[in-house]
């Protein structure tokens, strides 16, 4: 999975960091037993990249705040669903 992830991100030109990120995402999936955390981490990584690419100022916040809210909602949903499954 790590090799495929790194290969798919080759056009970005940052091979080393992508391989490390992929390995960390795989470890997160193995440790949690779920793909929720890798999805949240990958989304956070992408959101940070988008926000960094924007000029500083008000426009940056109009992107950053909804991205953070979405990540928090996704994380909360994942935690709640895992707790419900554990309660059964």
C-alpha positions as CSV (number, residue, x, y, z in Angstrom):
1,X,0.0,0.0,0.0
2,X,2.8,2.4,0.9
3,X,4.5,1.8,-2.5
4,X,1.2,2.4,-4.4
5,X,0.5,5.5,-2.4
6,X,4.0,6.9,-3.1
7,X,3.7,6.0,-6.8
8,X,0.3,7.8,-7.1
9,X,1.9,10.9,-5.6
10,X,5.0,10.9,-7.8
11,X,3.8,13.9,-9.9
12,X,4.0,16.1,-6.7
13,X,7.8,15.6,-6.8
14,X,8.2,15.0,-3.1
15,X,8.9,11.3,-3.0
16,X,10.5,10.9,0.5
17,X,7.9,12.8,2.5
18,X,5.1,10.9,0.6
19,X,6.7,7.6,1.4
20,X,7.0,8.5,5.1
21,X,3.4,9.8,5.2
22,X,2.1,6.6,3.5
23,X,4.0,4.5,6.1
24,X,2.5,6.5,8.9
25,X,-1.0,6.2,7.5
26,X,-0.6,2.4,7.2
27,X,0.6,2.3,10.8
28,X,-2.4,4.3,11.9
29,X,-4.7,1.9,10.1
30,X,-3.0,-1.1,11.7
31,X,-2.9,0.4,15.1
32,X,-6.6,1.5,15.1
33,X,-8.0,-1.4,13.1
34,X,-9.9,1.2,11.0
35,X,-9.2,3.4,8.0
36,X,-10.9,6.3,9.7
37,X,-7.7,7.7,11.2
38,X,-5.7,7.5,7.9
39,X,-8.5,9.2,6.1
40,X,-8.7,12.0,8.7
41,X,-4.9,12.4,8.6
42,X,-4.8,12.4,4.8
43,X,-7.6,14.9,4.7
44,X,-5.8,17.1,7.2
45,X,-2.6,16.9,5.2
46,X,-4.4,17.9,2.0
47,X,-6.3,20.7,3.8
48,X,-3.0,22.1,5.2
49,X,-1.5,22.0,1.7
50,X,-4.4,24.0,0.3
51,X,-4.4,26.5,3.1
52,X,-0.6,27.0,2.7
53,X,-1.0,27.6,-1.0
54,X,-3.5,30.5,-0.4
55,X,-2.4,34.1,0.1
56,X,-2.5,35.2,3.7
57,X,-5.5,37.1,4.8
58,X,-9.2,36.7,5.0
59,X,-9.5,34.3,2.0
60,X,-7.2,31.8,3.8
61,X,-9.6,31.7,6.7
62,X,-12.7,31.1,4.5
63,X,-11.0,27.9,3.4
64,X,-9.3,26.9,6.7
65,X,-12.3,27.2,9.0
66,X,-14.7,24.9,7.0
67,X,-11.8,22.4,6.6
68,X,-11.1,22.3,10.3
69,X,-14.9,22.0,11.0
70,X,-15.2,19.1,8.5
71,X,-12.2,17.3,10.0
72,X,-13.6,17.7,13.5
73,X,-17.0,16.4,12.3
74,X,-15.4,13.4,10.6
75,X,-13.3,12.6,13.7
76,X,-16.4,12.9,16.0
77,X,-18.4,10.7,13.7
78,X,-15.7,8.1,13.7
79,X,-15.3,8.1,17.5
80,X,-19.0,7.9,18.1
81,X,-19.5,5.0,15.6
82,X,-16.6,3.1,17.2
83,X,-18.1,3.6,20.7
84,X,-21.5,2.4,19.5
85,X,-19.9,-0.7,18.0
86,X,-18.0,-1.3,21.2
87,X,-21.2,-1.0,23.3
88,X,-23.0,-3.8,21.5
